[in-house]
Amino acid sequence: MWQLYQFPLCPFSRKVRLLMAEKGIPYELIRENPWEYREEFQKLNPAVRTPVLRDEARAITLLDSRAICEYLEETSDKNPMINGTATNRAEIRRLVALFDENFYADVTLPLLEERMKKRLVYRQSPDSRALREALRLAHDHLYYIDHLIDNRPWLAGSTMSLADLTAAAQLSVADYLGGIDWNGHDQARDWYAVFKSRPSFRPLLSERMDVIQPPSHYADVNA
């Protein structure tokens, strides 16, 4: 069986978990806090980043969430998530990169630094200016999701794809850390609510990160 090394608020691990759940691929979760720099984990991934997907019996170790997702797409025919025409597949990959890179850098990473890492690792107070800027940029990204959903049933086209899983994974972490204001973003909120009610997403909503608790609406499928 696959073993997935991750921690609860890793958005890239969440993306892999969503994809594996949608495809019905069984796996075991292994808790890994990369900031602890465990020697055993460094041997698996010298970059000391999650996720790492490993099948010890087959001597397979996969690194980087996009590489992992591409591997799973190529080796599992069930519920393809990079689908459609070549043009549509290019659009899916564009949006995956947008949320993995831009949304993460603008919103998720600052929230993780200020509201998780500073509390758990550095024992420091968060920088309110950094939090305000992350919230401002989150609105810009939500407006773009609103625009996409105004013109498509799903982010990349007519069917759910890896683009939706990637965006939902990033948003779920930001929402857990109180960095998402859904006011004025009905399209994005309704699209995200679909994910909150999916069986693949429910395990993510039930997990908690040590002493950090999410806002009350976080796990409410109707909020």
ROLOMAR-153733 format. One line per 3 residues: number of its first residue (from 0); for each residue x, y, z of C-alpha. Coordinates in nm, 4 decimals, decimal comma. Last residue first. Layout:
// ROLOMAR-153733
NUM> X Y Z; ...
//
This chain:
// ROLOMAR-153733
222> -2,1540 2,7554 0,5156; -2,3794 2,4573 0,4402; -2,1020 2,1979 0,4461
219> -1,9958 2,3211 0,7896; -1,6353 2,2088 0,8413; -1,4795 2,5579 0,8342
216> -1,7800 2,7598 0,9533; -1,6693 2,7596 1,3178; -1,3245 2,8997 1,2443
213> -1,0327 2,6534 1,2518; -0,8410 2,5435 1,5635; -0,4644 2,5525 1,6055
210> -0,3508 2,3505 1,9093; -0,2392 2,0463 1,7057; -0,3628 2,0809 1,3485
207> -0,7138 1,9370 1,3228; -0,8634 1,6826 1,0872; -1,2387 1,6485 1,0227
204> -1,2455 1,8749 0,7178; -0,9773 1,6724 0,5436; -1,1635 1,3459 0,6022
201> -1,4784 1,4990 0,4429; -1,3134 1,5925 0,1145; -1,3159 1,2596 -0,0692
198> -1,6753 1,1943 0,0414; -1,7867 1,5181 -0,1324; -1,9865 1,7687 0,0750
195> -1,7050 2,0175 0,1227; -1,6297 1,9940 -0,2476; -1,9736 2,1183 -0,3530
192> -1,9427 2,3959 -0,0959; -1,6331 2,5192 -0,2826; -1,8392 2,5860 -0,5966
189> -2,1052 2,7642 -0,3909; -1,8415 2,9780 -0,2168; -1,6666 3,0652 -0,5428
186> -1,9925 3,1696 -0,7079; -2,1149 3,3597 -0,4014; -1,7972 3,5634 -0,3649
183> -1,9193 3,8897 -0,2144; -1,8594 3,7714 0,1401; -1,6450 3,4563 0,1372
180> -1,3717 3,6045 0,3566; -1,0856 3,3547 0,3528; -0,7749 3,3767 0,5715
177> -0,9084 3,2182 0,8887; -0,6403 2,9503 0,9091; -0,8803 2,6677 0,8177
174> -1,0006 2,8787 0,5220; -0,6451 2,9147 0,3918; -0,5936 2,5398 0,4251
171> -0,9223 2,4612 0,2505; -0,8556 2,7174 -0,0207; -0,5293 2,5503 -0,1213
168> -0,6888 2,2046 -0,1406; -0,9963 2,3388 -0,3211; -0,7789 2,5052 -0,5857
165> -0,5804 2,1889 -0,6474; -0,8858 1,9632 -0,6575; -1,0629 2,1982 -0,8989
162> -0,7611 2,2141 -1,1316; -0,7247 1,8360 -1,1073; -1,0548 1,8120 -1,2880
159> -1,4312 1,8306 -1,2458; -1,6079 1,8373 -1,5805; -1,7301 2,1001 -1,8279
156> -1,4293 2,3270 -1,8208; -1,1222 2,4265 -1,6229; -1,2832 2,5690 -1,3083
153> -1,6031 2,3659 -1,3234; -1,9463 2,4437 -1,4729; -1,7853 2,7182 -1,6817
150> -1,8407 3,0892 -1,7535; -1,9589 3,2321 -1,4218; -1,7512 2,9647 -1,2488
147> -1,4336 3,1065 -1,4025; -1,5200 3,4645 -1,3094; -1,6032 3,3750 -0,9493
144> -1,2718 3,1847 -0,9317; -1,0998 3,5023 -1,0503; -1,2800 3,7087 -0,7882
141> -1,1675 3,4540 -0,5283; -0,8062 3,5068 -0,6335; -0,8347 3,8826 -0,5898
138> -1,0091 3,8373 -0,2540; -0,7249 3,6133 -0,1347; -0,4845 3,8952 -0,2209
135> -0,6511 4,1195 0,0341; -0,6553 3,8444 0,2976; -0,2850 3,7772 0,2422
132> -0,2117 4,1502 0,2707; -0,4023 4,1751 0,5971; -0,2146 3,8743 0,7371
129> 0,1241 4,0182 0,6413; 0,0329 4,3466 0,8089; -0,0834 4,1666 1,1243
126> 0,2526 3,9942 1,1678; 0,1810 3,6868 1,3774; 0,3062 3,6531 1,7357
123> 0,6095 3,4359 1,8008; 0,6648 3,0931 1,9522; 0,9079 3,0093 1,6679
120> 0,7911 2,6580 1,5851; 0,4251 2,6123 1,6752; 0,2996 2,9709 1,6807
117> 0,5228 3,1219 1,4154; 0,4727 2,8139 1,1981; 0,0951 2,8082 1,2152
114> -0,0659 3,1513 1,1998; 0,2070 3,3667 1,0433; 0,3982 3,1193 0,8289
111> 0,0981 2,9097 0,7275; -0,1021 3,2232 0,6508; 0,1836 3,3705 0,4470
108> 0,2152 3,0405 0,2536; -0,1542 3,0020 0,1799; -0,2255 3,3498 0,0455
105> 0,0060 3,5074 -0,2099; 0,2658 3,2319 -0,2527; 0,0117 2,9491 -0,2473
102> -0,2343 3,1332 -0,4696; 0,0397 3,2083 -0,7212; 0,2264 2,8764 -0,7286
99> 0,0025 2,5775 -0,6643; -0,3099 2,7747 -0,7581; -0,1771 2,9075 -1,0881
96> 0,0161 2,5889 -1,1686; -0,2980 2,3776 -1,1350; -0,4807 2,6382 -1,3421
93> -0,2357 2,6091 -1,6292; -0,2365 2,2276 -1,6038; -0,6139 2,2179 -1,6417
90> -0,5974 2,4621 -1,9330; -0,3392 2,2437 -2,1093; -0,5632 1,9419 -2,0578
87> -0,8498 2,1362 -2,2150; -0,6418 2,2240 -2,5196; -0,5240 1,8647 -2,5582
84> -0,8881 1,7583 -2,5460; -1,0565 1,6201 -2,2376; -0,8955 1,4968 -1,9182
81> -0,6425 1,5621 -1,6479; -0,8630 1,4341 -1,3652; -0,9254 1,0822 -1,4935
78> -1,1850 0,9030 -1,2781; -1,0400 0,5506 -1,2870; -0,7598 0,4869 -1,5357
75> -0,4823 0,4751 -1,2750; -0,1140 0,4629 -1,3762; -0,0825 0,7779 -1,5862
72> -0,3069 0,9900 -1,3674; -0,1303 0,8670 -1,0548; 0,2067 0,9597 -1,2027
69> 0,0806 1,3055 -1,3036; -0,0509 1,3564 -0,9509; 0,2820 1,2555 -0,7954
66> 0,4789 1,4832 -1,0289; 0,2468 1,7706 -0,9400; 0,2707 1,6962 -0,5680
63> 0,6491 1,6820 -0,5571; 0,8285 1,3554 -0,4696; 0,7563 0,9896 -0,5504
60> 0,9301 0,6958 -0,3854; 0,8877 0,3511 -0,5410; 1,0696 0,0470 -0,3994
57> 0,7794 -0,1823 -0,4931; 0,7270 -0,3088 -0,1375; 0,8171 0,0334 0,0038
54> 0,5433 0,2161 -0,1816; 0,6108 0,5812 -0,1081; 0,4365 0,9132 -0,1665
51> 0,6190 1,2171 -0,0305; 0,4158 1,5303 0,0253; 0,5777 1,7173 0,1844
48> 0,9124 1,8896 0,1714; 1,2524 1,8089 0,3178; 1,4413 1,8916 -0,0059
45> 1,6537 1,5803 0,0594; 1,3359 1,3700 0,0235; 1,3388 1,0107 0,1451
42> 1,6736 1,0447 0,3223; 1,5586 1,3765 0,4682; 1,2605 1,1930 0,6126
39> 1,4781 0,9512 0,8052; 1,6962 1,2357 0,9317; 1,3987 1,4230 1,0694
36> 1,4119 1,7878 0,9715; 1,1595 1,9071 1,2332; 1,0283 2,1720 0,9937
33> 0,9058 1,8897 0,7679; 0,6416 1,7815 1,0194; 0,5546 1,4327 0,8942
30> 0,2458 1,2339 0,9886; 0,2224 0,9151 0,7824; -0,1162 0,8573 0,6201
27> -0,1817 0,5166 0,4674; -0,3101 0,4803 0,1142; -0,5876 0,3240 -0,0891
24> -0,6503 0,4437 -0,4479; -1,0218 0,5040 -0,5061; -0,9620 0,7529 -0,7862
21> -1,1454 1,0347 -0,6097; -0,9654 0,9410 -0,2878; -0,6241 0,9410 -0,4553
18> -0,6932 1,2800 -0,6131; -0,8160 1,4310 -0,2883; -0,5166 1,2965 -0,0972
15> -0,2759 1,4338 -0,3579; -0,4341 1,7797 -0,3327; -0,4289 1,7613 0,0456
12> -0,0587 1,6803 0,0358; -0,0025 1,9963 -0,1685; -0,2103 2,2015 0,0747
9> -0,0031 2,0878 0,3773; -0,2286 2,1692 0,6724; -0,2687 1,8156 0,8121
6> 0,0957 1,7077 0,7804; 0,2207 1,4749 0,5101; 0,4033 1,1521 0,4255
3> 0,1730 0,9389 0,2124; 0,2252 0,5636 0,2323; 0,1035 0,3574 -0,0623
0> 0,0000 0,0000 0,0000
//
